[in-house]
Amino acid sequence: MKVLITGSMGHIGSALVKKIKIDVEELILVDNLLTQRFPSLFNLGVSHQFYALDISEEKNSDKLATLVGLVDTVIHLAARTDAAGSASDPLGVEHNNFLSTKNIANACSKLGRPLIHISSTSVYGSQKNLVDENCSISDLKPQSPYAETKLKEEALLKELGSQGLTYCILRFGTIYGFSTGMRFHTAVNKFAWQAAHNEEITVWRTALNQVRPYLYLGDAINCLIKLCQKRNFTNEVVNIVSQNMTVNDILEELRKHYPNLKTKFVDSPIMNQLSYDVCNAKSLKMGVEYKGKIEQGIDEIVGIFKGLKNEF
Ligand SMILES: NC(=O)c1ccc[n+]([C@@H]2O[C@H](COP(=O)([O-])OP(=O)(O)OC[C@H]3O[C@@H](n4cnc5c(N)ncnc54)[C@H](O)[C@@H]3O)[C@@H](O)[C@H]2O)c1
């Protein structure tokens, strides 16, 4: 397979590149270095081309289209991804994320290449009951500019789909697990960082017992690689979630490594978001496998701080 990955230096991209290399004959990586994770390109052990390109910029559209023409599948990971942080710069996040998706989707559409687009389960917002992909647009309650933009991007792909684009939209739960380009702004990773550095765990005041969907990084990567191999692009939306958990469940797991762990409650601009429990039945029917457990994700992250991981 020949694959282009946008946002390839990020938390997901850096793990994907290391695993996909087994199967790939052409690997094109694109990232604008926004988050400066240069180590993601160290020791890849696979022949690849890397382009430092801001894909939200119109002036880069021709270059982007040339790169898309060289591959048979595009995996689009490029985005500004701090949902809570998006509250302080909603227009900037929308500009970067929406235009990036628009440019890559237009290139895929023009050249007849399928697009794997990563959306987020945060589009569901607060929900009383277990939700699945049939939840109507009017019932979706995105609580951050980041999540609102994800919905807008999904709508754009649906529109382009009616004009010939083939795509798959994967609504990923919050990722946990180790990668060289990992970040620490999402729940599990952030808590593990704080615990490892003897800091109090900062829990959003309303969040302790609320259920949210999470996705083990290894499960996410396997799902992406399988989709590239099977080429089963049906222009659908699919939830990709390893397990739904409360913050308390995560803290209990961390306590096994750090028994004296302390927590403090903090406010967040998006903490009004209540529980939402996301169904992954559709993905299971499609053959997605979930092997990652929270114990494993936490072991991996704790391992890097305790010096147990020698992968570098
Ligand atoms: N990490 C999660 O918990 C999570 C959950 C659900 C969905 N997602 C989605 O998965 C995708 C990848 O997430 P991630 O966790 O790897 O994010 P990340 O922030 O770690 O990586 C994103 C990468 O995109 C690059 N980028 C940003 N804007 C760009 C632009 N205009 N042009 C080129 N590169 C650009 C950044 O430099 C960064 O390396 C994103 O769409 C994100 O919204 C992530």
The ligand as an SDF file (V2000), in Angstrom:
LIG
                    3D

 44 48  0  0  0  0  0  0  0  0999 V2000
   -5.6010   12.1760   20.9740 N   0  0  0  0  0  0  0  0  0  0  0  0
   -6.8980   11.9960   21.2010 C   0  0  0  0  0  0  0  0  0  0  0  0
   -7.3140   11.7320   22.3390 O   0  0  0  0  0  0  0  0  0  0  0  0
   -7.8970   12.0920   20.0680 C   0  0  0  0  0  0  0  0  0  0  0  0
   -9.2190   11.6900   20.2930 C   0  0  0  0  0  0  0  0  0  0  0  0
  -10.1440   11.7910   19.2530 C   0  0  0  0  0  0  0  0  0  0  0  0
   -9.7550   12.2870   18.0210 C   0  0  0  0  0  0  0  0  0  0  0  0
   -8.4590   12.6770   17.8250 N   0  0  0  0  0  0  0  0  0  0  0  0
   -8.0970   13.2150   16.5130 C   0  0  0  0  0  0  0  0  0  0  0  0
   -7.0680   12.4160   15.9470 O   0  0  0  0  0  0  0  0  0  0  0  0
   -6.2280   13.2510   15.1310 C   0  0  0  0  0  0  0  0  0  0  0  0
   -4.7770   13.1110   15.6000 C   0  0  0  0  0  0  0  0  0  0  0  0
   -4.7180   13.4110   16.9900 O   0  0  0  0  0  0  0  0  0  0  0  0
   -3.3520   13.3840   17.8250 P   0  0  0  0  0  0  0  0  0  0  0  0
   -3.7250   13.0240   19.2130 O   0  0  0  0  0  0  0  0  0  0  0  0
   -2.3120   12.5950   17.1230 O   0  0  0  0  0  0  0  0  0  0  0  0
   -3.0040   14.9340   17.8100 O   0  0  0  0  0  0  0  0  0  0  0  0
   -1.6270   15.6650   18.0210 P   0  0  0  0  0  0  0  0  0  0  0  0
   -1.9450   17.0480   18.4470 O   0  0  0  0  0  0  0  0  0  0  0  0
   -0.7100   14.8680   18.8520 O   0  0  0  0  0  0  0  0  0  0  0  0
   -1.0380   15.6890   16.5210 O   0  0  0  0  0  0  0  0  0  0  0  0
   -1.5790   16.4840   15.4980 C   0  0  0  0  0  0  0  0  0  0  0  0
   -0.4510   16.7850   14.5080 C   0  0  0  0  0  0  0  0  0  0  0  0
   -1.0110   17.6030   13.4720 O   0  0  0  0  0  0  0  0  0  0  0  0
   -0.0550   18.6000   13.1210 C   0  0  0  0  0  0  0  0  0  0  0  0
   -0.8080   19.7020   12.5230 N   0  0  0  0  0  0  0  0  0  0  0  0
   -1.6900   20.5330   13.1200 C   0  0  0  0  0  0  0  0  0  0  0  0
   -2.1880   21.4060   12.2220 N   0  0  0  0  0  0  0  0  0  0  0  0
   -1.5950   21.1220   11.0300 C   0  0  0  0  0  0  0  0  0  0  0  0
   -1.6730   21.7030    9.7370 C   0  0  0  0  0  0  0  0  0  0  0  0
   -2.4580   22.7560    9.4840 N   0  0  0  0  0  0  0  0  0  0  0  0
   -0.9220   21.1780    8.7340 N   0  0  0  0  0  0  0  0  0  0  0  0
   -0.1050   20.0890    8.9870 C   0  0  0  0  0  0  0  0  0  0  0  0
    0.0220   19.5230   10.1960 N   0  0  0  0  0  0  0  0  0  0  0  0
   -0.7230   20.0280   11.2130 C   0  0  0  0  0  0  0  0  0  0  0  0
    0.6370   18.9560   14.4460 C   0  0  0  0  0  0  0  0  0  0  0  0
    1.9200   19.5190   14.2540 O   0  0  0  0  0  0  0  0  0  0  0  0
    0.6860   17.5960   15.1540 C   0  0  0  0  0  0  0  0  0  0  0  0
    1.9200   16.9330   14.9190 O   0  0  0  0  0  0  0  0  0  0  0  0
   -6.7750   14.6750   15.2800 C   0  0  0  0  0  0  0  0  0  0  0  0
   -7.6900   14.9220   14.2440 O   0  0  0  0  0  0  0  0  0  0  0  0
   -7.5220   14.6030   16.5830 C   0  0  0  0  0  0  0  0  0  0  0  0
   -8.5420   15.5850   16.6640 O   0  0  0  0  0  0  0  0  0  0  0  0
   -7.5210   12.5770   18.8100 C   0  0  0  0  0  0  0  0  0  0  0  0
  1  2  1  0
  2  3  2  0
  2  4  1  0
  4  5  1  0
  4 44  2  0
  5  6  2  0
  6  7  1  0
  7  8  2  0
  8  9  1  0
  8 44  1  0
  9 10  1  0
  9 42  1  0
 10 11  1  0
 11 12  1  0
 11 40  1  0
 12 13  1  0
 13 14  1  0
 14 15  2  0
 14 16  1  0
 14 17  1  0
 17 18  1  0
 18 19  2  0
 18 20  1  0
 18 21  1  0
 21 22  1  0
 22 23  1  0
 23 24  1  0
 23 38  1  0
 24 25  1  0
 25 26  1  0
 25 36  1  0
 26 27  1  0
 26 35  1  0
 27 28  2  0
 28 29  1  0
 29 30  1  0
 29 35  2  0
 30 31  1  0
 30 32  2  0
 32 33  1  0
 33 34  2  0
 34 35  1  0
 36 37  1  0
 36 38  1  0
 38 39  1  0
 40 41  1  0
 40 42  1  0
 42 43  1  0
M  CHG  2   8   1  16  -1
M  END
$$$$
